[in-house]
Amino acid sequence: MNKYWNLVWLGVIFEIGWVTGLKHSYNWWTWGLTILAIYISIHALVVASSKLPTGTTYAVFTGMGTAGTVLMEMIVFNEPFQVVKIGLITLLLVGVIGLKMVTKQPQEKGGV
C-alpha cells in the first residue's frame, strides 16, 4: 500500500507545480511544463485510487495540494504572510491527516 500512497504524494507535488504554473506561465515552454504536470498529477491520482479508498485518497490529494500551493506562493512568490492563512492550513492538514489515520487499509489478497 505504501507504493500507492507514494503515488499520491508524487501527484501532490505535481499538483502544486501545475496550479502554480497556471498563474506564472508566460511562454510555450512554461505552459508545456504546466500541462505535463497536470497529466502526471492526475495520472498518479488515478493509479493510486485504483488500490486505495477513493474518498480518502482524493481528500489527502486536494488537501495537501492546497496547503502546498498556499505555502509555495508565500515562500517563493512573496505572497503576504497571514497568521489566519497558516491557522486554516493547519486545520486543513489536521483534518486530512485524521481522515487518513481512521481509514482502514484493505488487506491484500494472499497476504498474511
N, C-alpha and C positions, 0 to 999 in steps of 0.2 A: 504494500500500500504506500510506503514512503516514496516509491518511484512516481506514483501518480500525484502525491502532494508536492513533490519537487516540480512536476509539470505545472501545477497551479502557481507556484512561486515564480517559475520562469515566465509564465503568462502574465503575472502581475508586473514583473519588471518591464516586459514589452508593452503592457498596457500603459504604464507610467510614461514610457517613451512615446507612444503614439498620441496619447492625449496631449502631452507637452508639444509634440510635433505639430498638432493641429493649430496651435497658437503661434508657433515660432518658425514654421516652414516658410521659405521665401523663394526657392528656386526648384527646378525639376529634381535635383539631387536630394534635397531635404524632403520634398514631397514623396519621392520614391522610397526613402527610408521610413517615412511615416506609414506608407501603405504596406511595406514589408513588415513593420512592427505590428500593424493591425492583423495581418494574416497569421503571424507567429503567435500572437496573443490569443486570438480566437481558436486557432488550431490546438494549442496547448490546453485550453479550457475544455474543448470538445473531447479530446482524448482522455483527459483526467476525469471528466464527468461520466465517461463510459464505465468506470470502475468505482467511483466514489459517489456518495449521496449527492445528487444534483443540487438540491437546495443549499446544502452546507457549502459545497464547492463554489457555487455562484456567489453566496454571501461573503465568503472569505476572499474570493477573487475581486469583487467590486469594492468591498470594504478596504482591503489593503491597497488596492489601486487608487482609491480616492484619497486615502491618507498619504500614500506615497507621492501622489501628484501635488497635493497641497504643500507638503514638506519640500518637494523639489522646487516648486515655484518660490517658496520663501528663501531657500538656501542658495539656489543657483541664479534665480532671476530677480532677486531683491524685492519680492512682494512684501508688503508690510507685515511685520510680525505682530500677531494679536494673541493675547492670552486666551481670549474666548475661542479662537480657532483651535489652539492647542488643546484646550479642555474638551472641545467637541470631538476632535480627532481621537483623544484618549478614550472618551466614552464610546466612540465607534469601535475602536480596537478592542476594548473590553468586551463589547457585545459579540464581535466576530470570534475572538479567542474563546469566549464562553460557549458559543454555539459549536465551535469545533470540538471543544472538550466534552460536551454532553452527547455528541453524535456518535453512535456506536459504529465501529468499523465492521463491514461484512466479512465473514470468515471465508477464506479462500477454499475452494473445493480441493479435497485431497490433503489439506493441511492438518496439522495436529492441534 
